[in-house]
Every structure is written in structure tokens, then in C-alpha cells.
Amino acid sequence: MPWKLPNRIPRSGPVILLILTFGAVVGFAAVGHLVTRYTLNQQARGRSLYQQGLAEASAGNYDDAIEAFRAALTCDPSNSQYQLSLARALRDSNDPAYLDEAESYLVALWQRTPQDAAVNLALARVAAHRGSIDDATRYYHNAMYGVWNSDSDENRNRARVELIEYLLKKNARAQADSELIALAASLPRDSTRHLQAAELFIQAQDYSGALGQYEYVLRFDPVNAKALAGAGEAAYRSADYTLAQRFLRNTVSANPQDETSRQLLTTTDLVLHADPFHSHISDAERNRRIAADFAQAESRLKECAQKTNVNLNPTEPAAPLSSPLFSLQQHWSSVKPDLQHLESPAETDLPDAVMDVVFQIEQQTAETCGQPQGLDLALLLISEKREAVPQ
Amino acid sequence: MSTPPVIVNHPASPEPQPVVRLHLRQRLFSTLEGVFHEEVFFLILSVFIGIFAGLAVVCFRLAIDWTHLALLGPLPQSHSWRLFAVPAVAGLLVGALVLHIFPGVRGSGVNQTKSALYIFNGFIPFRTAVGKFICAAIAIGSGQSLGPEDPSLQIGASIASALGRQVDISKEKLRLMAPVGAAAGLAAAFNAPISAVLFVIEEVIGRWSAGILGSVVLAAVASVVVVRSFLGSEPLFRIPVTAFKRPSELLAYVVLGVVGGFASVAFAQSIGYLRPRLKALPRWTQYFQPAIAGLLVGLIGFLGAPQVMGAGYDFMDQAMHGQYVWRFLALLALLKIVATTLSFVSGTPGGMFAPALFVGAMLGGAVGDIERLIFPHFAGSTGTYALVGMGVLFAGFLRVPMTSVFMVLEVSGNYEIIVPVIVANTASYLVSRSLQAFPIFDLLTRQDGLILPSLEEEREETILRIEDALLPAPKIILNAQDYVDDSARRVQDSSDALFLVRLHPSGWNVISRDQLQRLFREGKGELTLASVLPVKPLPSLYPDLPLDSALRYVNVYPLVPVVNRADFRRLEGVISRDSVFKKYGAMPEPK
């Protein structure tokens, strides 16, 4: 028998509407109560699963973390923290099949809160995984200028450093340079940050930029070993050997175990002693250096020819006439008689001509026989420095 | 001259205040009268139906979630004994409940709602709502491969029917309560009001009816608002980035549509084949059928595909985001068809919407992946194909082409893929129609011994129109100002027996040759036709009207003029009883 309203209740329109309205209000209250209780229960369960997921993720068990975060999301589907963590775990699992899903979660979060820096950073990392430089740069920038829940400056700098590392990895040197300049300008007075920035400058092969960062650190921390060594290396790489010598000497005296700096110092000393174009040396000293360099070039040429089985003796018919080493030998021999005119004031171009032969030999032998050591390395560095100087 | 009584009878209070009060009261009464006019009252009731259906669906969803969490845990793992033990034991309980307490809750609920509309004057017992709620929550929550949408539809319809029986409304309106509630229930379950409205029109009502559209829309919107206010507006699944860039890629979607069409036919035929056979087994076996189905579905989960258990929205979500390779997607589609067939034919209460979506998503993803392996330049992601695949199964399996298109658009909120969706759905619908005579719900009602109207039948019906029975206008047209003797002379050599008379300024009448000759013989030749013809003119019809509309006139008038809609003085032709019946093929051969 179907249930009916008692007959004593009138069926007129207003009464029915009143009853329905009352029923709706009661229904809303009851269902609201039910939903609230259920939601609270689910949220508690979700939190526990989320913690479990975080633990798994920090242990590197991304598959288990993903399962836990998924389960947490079934309990609290709209929780953006869970979504973000799931997206991060999906991305970090390094399974390309998960990348789409990670991106989809992140895009949904981004649409809800486009200013959220953490979401933008996660999206930037996904874009970086995909190799999309433009998207990655855009999202990294969003992260830098977005809203962080805590440690804004720290997080912004980290995001910029991450972007620079990514750009350097992708060989996007120009973009990396501009980011480095912005980074250097925004760093607080913190030696760790400046040292990190200097390392990035070195990776970007901007040695003068790196040197600037190291010098900044040395200004308020003059005995900072890392900064001293770094400054020495940066000066060396930027071919400022006088400055490099100063920093490297300080480094080696402060830390005699620093073999890298010691080797750099040795080479730097050799460069400074072998460079005939060094200012503040007399003509006699210059001529002496040219003659010594010329003789060193010959021995390097012979050594390399022997190593590569090239016979430099022109009388033998089997000599490989096409070998560049043989040509250089010819060239060297043709210039050798001119050495005696070095002191002549009329021969103003002769030092350059002689050193050109030296430089050609060092460059060619470096190409053929590998990186040289000692004085040959010094001569090679001098040639590079000479080439870098605008004529 | 009458004076307003209030002012005259109150000389001591000349202020206009009482007059104003009276006017307000009058206005209020007239407004209330308007509100409680049946049409308006029905609309108001529709909103309440939406609210109550929405509240019920919120509770239903919580019940399913809670059951699922309690019985299977948040994320079922393969190779856990619970995967097959829980649905089997729950199946025993559901079987007993369906057999002894809630016999009307077997299956999906769409057919029962349609039967209520067309056979039982809109009557669905409230017990059905309660039974559907409990049994479907246990079944779906325990992992039977069924969805919550169709049960929500039936719960909504049942609530509406119960509400309709408590108020004094006409039988016609009471009958319409069930589809209004059905739309509300489905909209709440799907979080998609447009699709729900279209589905109810296409599948439950089975015909386009402007009269009920307003109520259905109001109820659907009200229920969605209620559900969103409690459960939030998160979609059922996250929609991936979808794209459609090359028109040539449409061919790929045609392939998807064809594959989906075949899958739909296989799905529908497996249900159509097994269901009557299981129903025909002895009654005692029906206690165990849901349990055995649950056991088998659970075994599929236990052996490595727990994704096929329950509604599966989470896994559709994962498939749309490229989580599975095409082989696994295809396997999941196949296993879901098997699992849903088992669950459904066993008589377990639950719906086929979610399984159809699941199969479509997996199949779409698989086809999309294969096509992209062959043509790597295709822009559509796995998610795009999965999304289109959902619509494909809707179009092919449920055979609701309009709903299938709007469902995908409404769920995705992306109109960029409308062309692929339409193309793929059309292909699937055509394949399904050519291989299977009846849509799945129609097939199920026929198996139950009922034949209910469907929109597909209506679409296929040849509608006869007035223009089909149109006869050429008589050669001689008389005018109302003509004299009887002139007219009699004009028609005496004509082969026609009846003549139309053009009235002034407009309208038509008819006169026979015999009538004219009789008037002439009676000496009324000097009279005009206007003075001898009946005052009431003939009704006029238009060529595009259904032929049925002529039936009421052709038995009364020997000739009915058919006029142009743009110029009612222009005669397109005439129809007569003979011409109409001849068209219907019911006219006996003339003697």
C-alpha cells in the first residue's frame, strides 16, 4: 500500500508548497550534516594517506607514493595539496606515461590559482622534462614572480637558479646569461648564494661574471678558500693571469693541499714568464722570450711528429708532404733565419711573425697530439689570449 | 452611477489607505491564483522534485563511496582475496533483497521509468526508490561492474511519482512526474543537466514534447545545483588537453566510430542473449545469480584488472591521461563488457551509463594509440580519443545520438572536439543500427513483454502530410458575389460535382452542381451565392500540416481547401475524404 499524506491535511496549493519547503529545509539540514560528517571522516583518512605518500616519496618509492596520493585524493578529491603532491610524484617517477597525468593535474590547479608559485614551479619542471624551453621559462618566471606560502626570496632565487641550470643544460646561453645577470642583482649578502651564482657563471663560461661574484664574497670574507680558489680559476679562465697569480698564490698558501689551484698557479707563472707581449718588460727580455718560445715550439713539433709517426725530414721520399706538421716545420725553418734580426728597430713586425709561427705550431699540435703541458700549455694560452685581443 | 463602496461607507476615514490595502489583497489573491494554476504549479513542483532528487542522489553517492571504502578500501589492489569475496557475499545479500523485499529494482531502472510513464500512469512505488538506493549502493560499492546513473534516474523518478500522488494534479501531469524526476536524478548523478534532459527526452519520454521541456529543465538544473552545493563542482574526471587540428584526422575518428559501433553491438547482443536465458532459470537460482556474477567480476579484478570493478571513473581518468598502453586499454574494454554483462544479466540493480563510458574511454584510448603509432603526426592525444570514445559507445550502445554528443561536450567543456565527436558518434550509431534492430533499452523492454514508444521509431516513422493527399484545385472557382443562375450555367458542362466558392474578403465555401441546379429550379437564380450558402466558411488547412489533422474535417465537409501560409487567398489544392483515406491506404476500392 503506497504511503499517502493523511487525509486531514488539506491538499491546497499553499499547504503543499509549505510542506515541500519545510521538507526541503529539513532535507538540506540533514544531508548537510551527513555530508559534513562524511567529509570530515574522509579528510582524516586522506591526511593519513597523504602523510604515507610523502614518506614514500621522500624515500624515493614513487610508485607507492603515487598509490597513496591517489588514495588520498579519492578521500578528498578537491584537495589541491594532494593533487600537487601526486603531480610531483608522477613527474618525479620518471615514467613518461605519468607525465601527461601530472601535467593535467597541474594545469587544473594552475587554472584555479594561476598565481600559485609552487604549481608554476611544478609545471615548469614538467615542461623541462618535455624539453619545451619556452613553456619551462614561462612557468619558471611565473614561479619567480608568483605567490609563495613561505620563504619567498629563498624560493624565488631557487627557482631562478633552477631555470639557469636548465637553460645551461639546453645550451640556451643567451637566455641563461640574462637570467644570471638578474640573479646576481637580486642576491642578498650571503656568501653561499654568491658562490653558487659564481659557479653558474663559470658553467655559462662568463668568467668575468664569476670573478665579480668571487670578488664580492672576498670583500666581506677575504679568507674564504672557495672564493679565493674560484677567483683564481675565474681570472685564469678569463686570461687575466696577473690577477689569477695573486688569487692562486693566496689560495695555495692558505690551502697547500689544493692541487688544482697549484697546477693553475704553475701554468699561470709559466704564462707570465713566457709571454713576450706582456707589458712592462724590456725589449731584450721580450726578444729572449720570443727566442725561447720559438725553440720550445720546435721541440713540441718534433715530439708531436714522432708521436704521430710523421717524418719531418724533407729528403726522404716517403715523407707525407700533405701533413700540417710538415708544413709547419717548413714554415718554422723559413722563419728561423729571421730570428737574428729581432733586435733590429726596422723589423717591427718580426716579433708578431715569429710568435705567429709559435702559436700555429702549438695550436696544431694541440689538435693533433692533445692538450699540452707545462710551457707548451702556457704558449697555447698566450696564443688564445692574443687571438681574443681585438687587433 | 456606482461609487466605490469602501470610500462611500467610510466617511470618517477619508484617507486612501484602506483602498490601497484592498488593492494589495486583490493583487495578492490574483497572483496566488496564478501560482496555483496547474501549469505554473507543475513548474514549481518540478523545482522541488529537483531538490529532493538532488538530495537523494547526494546520499546515494555517499552510500556508494562509503560501501566501497568499507568493503574494498580506497584503492583495490590486484590479488587481494577481498576482490572476489566481497562482491560474491554482497551479491547474495542483494539477490535476497531483490527477490523478497524490493522486486521492482532489478536492472537499470530506465525501462521501469518509461513503463511508469506509458503504462502505469506515472506510478512508481516509493519503495522502489528505497530499494534501488540500498541494493545499488551495496552492489556498486562492492565492486559489481555497474554505474550509479541509471539507479539515480529511477530514484529521482520514484521520488517525483510519490510526490505527484500527494498533490491534486491532473492524471496527465501525474504521468509526467516520473520523467521530470528521472531527469533530475540523472542530472544530479552525472553533474550534466543538458545531457540528462536530452537523455530523458530521447530515451524515457521517447518523443519531443514542448509541454514538458520546461519542467524537465527546471528539475535537472535544481538537482545539479543541490549536488554541487554539497559535493562541489568537480567533474567526474579531469579532462585532458584535447585538440583537433587536421581535418584529415577525421578519418581516424571514423575508424574509432566504426570500432565503437561493433563493440556496442557486441555489448548489447551479449546482454540481449544472456538476460532472458538467466531469467528463465528456476527462481531459486536468482538468489545466487548476483553472487556468481560478483564472484566472476571479482576474479577478473583478482587476476589483474581491478579497474573493471565498480563504476570505474578513476580509471577512466587515468586512461584519459595516457596511463595505460593500448593493449591494456583494449583488454580493459573487453573485460568491462564481459563484467558488465555478467553483473547486469544477473539482475543486480545498477546502471549501464558508467560501464558504457568506461568501455568507450578504453576503446577510444586504444584506437587512438594504435592510430598514432601508424600516423605519428596526428594531433589528438590519447585523452582526446578516449573522450570521443565515450560518446561513441553512448551513441552505439544506448543509441541516443543527441545525448552522446552533448554529453561529451558538457563533460569536457571543450567545443573544439565537436566535429570529431559528431563524426565518430554518427559512424558508431550507423554501424549499431545496421547490425542491431533495437536499441538496448528497447530490447530490454521487449524482452519484458512491453512495447514502448521510442524516439528512434518516431524518427523512422513516415509522417503523412496534407500535401501528400492534395488534389488539384477545381478548374472552376466561383465567387460569393456571383449569381446562382450564372454559376449554374458555368458549371453545367463541368465534370466536377463540387465547386469552391471564394468568400469576400477571405475564406472559402463549397457548393455542389446539384445544389446550384436545385436553387435555379426553385427560382433563386437572381440571388448571390453568398446569400444561399451557410454563413460559417470552410476550415482552411496548410500543406505542411500532418494528414491526421485533416481527419476531423473531411468527414464533415466534402471538400476542404488547402491554402498557402504566406497568402491565404492562394489556393494550393483541396483534400477530400477519399483522397485522405486513399493516402492512408484504408480507402476501399470504389464500386
Interface residues (C-beta under 8 A of the other chain):
Chain A: P2 W3 K4 L5 R11 S12 G13 P14 I16 L17 L20 G23 A24 G27 F28 V31 G32 L34 V35 Y38 R45 L49 E67 R70 A71 T74 C75 P77 S78 A97 Y98 L99 D100 E101 E103 S104 Y105 V107 A108
Chain B: L32 V35 F36 F41 I44 L45 F48 I51 F52 L55 V58 C59 L62 D65 W66 L69 P74 L75 P125 F126 A162 L163 R165 Q166 V167 D168 F230 L231 G232 E234 R238 I239 P240 V241 D314 Q318 H321 G322 Q323 Y324 V325 S381 T382 G383
